[in-house]
């Protein structure tokens, strides 16, 4: 296994897609009846990487599909800030589908895992925290290319 340096953090870069490296973590949340809830996400504590990019998805319809790609080196963490959606993760051999509906839960996905988001509720809001800035060369957007990169051929 090799490593990659991301602004002060050393992140392992797996040569193969490892679904066992996907992590679910409950985030620290402070709540009171009057003041509501405050949920905290911290690099190095809740995430195994330094956050370099933040983006969010909203206004997606129930029939909309987002993602449907893998990253060569980027780690991503997904949070359902509002509403819900399904997050399907696959390594080319096996898959898992996670129902994202809790704003105090983060799912962290390592590189080389194919991720697909779908089944958004009308009020769905997905926050994504990424370990790197946008780089189109980091994306694998075609399924057959993904399988080939993993050395598994196409189906």
C-alpha positions as CSV (number, residue, x, y, z in Angstrom):
1,X,0.0,0.0,0.0
2,X,1.3,3.4,-0.9
3,X,0.6,6.7,0.8
4,X,-0.4,10.2,-0.4
5,X,0.4,13.4,1.4
6,X,-2.5,15.9,1.5
7,X,-1.5,19.2,3.2
8,X,-0.1,17.7,6.4
9,X,-2.1,14.5,6.4
10,X,-0.8,11.1,5.3
11,X,-3.6,9.1,3.6
12,X,-3.2,5.5,2.6
13,X,-3.9,5.0,-1.1
14,X,-5.1,1.5,-1.7
15,X,-4.3,-0.2,-5.0
16,X,-7.6,-2.0,-4.9
17,X,-11.1,-0.9,-3.9
18,X,-11.8,-1.8,-0.3
19,X,-15.4,-1.7,0.9
20,X,-14.2,-2.6,4.4
21,X,-12.4,0.8,4.5
22,X,-15.8,2.6,4.3
23,X,-16.5,4.1,7.7
24,X,-19.7,5.2,9.4
25,X,-19.3,7.6,12.3
26,X,-21.7,9.3,14.7
27,X,-20.8,13.0,14.9
28,X,-20.7,14.9,18.1
29,X,-23.9,16.9,18.4
30,X,-25.0,19.4,21.1
31,X,-28.7,19.9,21.4
32,X,-31.1,22.0,23.6
33,X,-34.8,22.5,23.1
34,X,-34.4,26.2,22.7
35,X,-31.2,26.5,20.7
36,X,-31.6,23.5,18.5
37,X,-28.7,21.3,17.5
38,X,-25.0,21.9,16.5
39,X,-23.1,19.1,14.9
40,X,-19.3,19.1,14.6
41,X,-17.1,17.6,11.9
42,X,-13.4,17.8,12.5
43,X,-10.5,16.7,10.2
44,X,-8.3,14.2,11.9
45,X,-11.0,13.3,14.4
46,X,-14.1,12.5,12.5
47,X,-12.4,12.3,9.1
48,X,-9.2,10.6,8.1
49,X,-8.2,13.6,5.9
50,X,-7.9,17.3,5.8
51,X,-10.9,18.9,4.1
52,X,-9.8,20.5,0.8
53,X,-13.2,20.9,-0.9
54,X,-16.8,21.1,0.3
55,X,-19.8,20.8,-2.0
56,X,-23.5,20.0,-1.6
57,X,-26.3,18.6,-3.6
58,X,-29.9,19.8,-3.4
59,X,-32.9,20.1,-5.5
60,X,-32.4,16.6,-6.9
61,X,-35.6,14.7,-7.8
62,X,-36.5,11.2,-6.7
63,X,-35.5,9.9,-10.2
64,X,-32.2,11.8,-10.2
65,X,-28.9,9.9,-10.0
66,X,-25.7,11.7,-8.9
67,X,-22.1,10.5,-8.6
68,X,-21.8,7.2,-10.5
69,X,-18.1,7.5,-10.5
70,X,-15.0,6.6,-8.5
71,X,-12.0,8.7,-7.5
72,X,-8.4,7.5,-8.0
73,X,-7.0,9.3,-4.9
74,X,-9.7,11.5,-3.3
75,X,-11.5,10.5,-0.1
76,X,-15.0,11.7,0.4
77,X,-17.4,11.9,3.3
78,X,-21.2,12.1,2.9
79,X,-23.7,13.6,5.3
80,X,-27.5,13.9,4.8
81,X,-28.0,17.4,6.2
82,X,-31.7,17.3,5.4
83,X,-34.1,14.8,4.0
84,X,-32.7,11.5,2.8
85,X,-31.1,9.7,-0.1
86,X,-29.5,6.3,-0.9
87,X,-25.8,5.9,-1.2
88,X,-24.7,2.8,-3.2
89,X,-21.0,1.8,-2.9
90,X,-19.3,-0.9,-4.9
91,X,-15.8,-2.2,-5.4
92,X,-16.7,-4.0,-8.7
93,X,-17.4,-7.3,-7.0
94,X,-19.8,-6.5,-4.1
95,X,-22.0,-3.6,-3.2
96,X,-23.7,-2.0,-0.2
97,X,-26.5,0.5,-0.1
98,X,-26.7,2.9,2.8
99,X,-29.8,4.9,3.6
100,X,-28.6,8.4,4.4
101,X,-31.1,10.3,6.7
102,X,-29.2,11.5,9.8
103,X,-27.4,14.8,9.9
104,X,-25.3,13.6,12.8
105,X,-23.8,10.6,10.8
106,X,-21.0,10.7,8.3
107,X,-20.0,8.0,5.8
108,X,-16.4,8.2,4.7
109,X,-15.5,6.5,1.4
110,X,-11.8,5.8,0.4
111,X,-10.5,6.1,-3.1
112,X,-11.4,3.6,-5.8
113,X,-14.9,2.9,-4.5
114,X,-17.7,3.6,-7.1
115,X,-20.3,5.8,-5.4
116,X,-23.9,6.5,-6.7
117,X,-26.4,8.7,-4.9
118,X,-30.1,8.3,-5.8
119,X,-33.7,8.2,-4.3
120,X,-33.5,11.8,-3.0
121,X,-36.4,13.1,-1.0
122,X,-37.8,16.4,-2.1
123,X,-36.0,18.2,0.8
124,X,-32.8,16.1,0.4
125,X,-29.5,18.0,1.0
126,X,-26.3,16.0,0.8
127,X,-23.1,17.6,2.0
128,X,-19.8,16.2,0.7
129,X,-16.4,16.8,2.2
130,X,-13.4,15.9,0.0
131,X,-9.7,15.4,0.6
132,X,-8.6,17.2,-2.6
133,X,-9.5,20.0,-4.8
134,X,-11.4,19.3,-8.0
135,X,-9.2,17.5,-10.5
136,X,-10.9,15.9,-13.6
137,X,-8.1,13.4,-13.9
138,X,-8.9,12.0,-10.5
139,X,-12.4,10.8,-11.7
140,X,-13.2,7.5,-13.3
141,X,-16.6,8.1,-14.9
142,X,-17.1,5.0,-17.0
143,X,-17.9,1.7,-15.4
144,X,-15.8,-0.4,-17.8
145,X,-12.8,2.0,-17.2
146,X,-13.3,1.5,-13.5
147,X,-13.3,-2.3,-13.8
148,X,-10.3,-2.1,-16.1
149,X,-8.4,0.1,-13.6
150,X,-9.1,-2.5,-10.9
151,X,-7.8,-5.2,-13.3
152,X,-11.2,-6.9,-13.5
153,X,-12.0,-6.3,-17.1
154,X,-15.5,-5.2,-18.2
155,X,-18.8,-7.0,-17.8
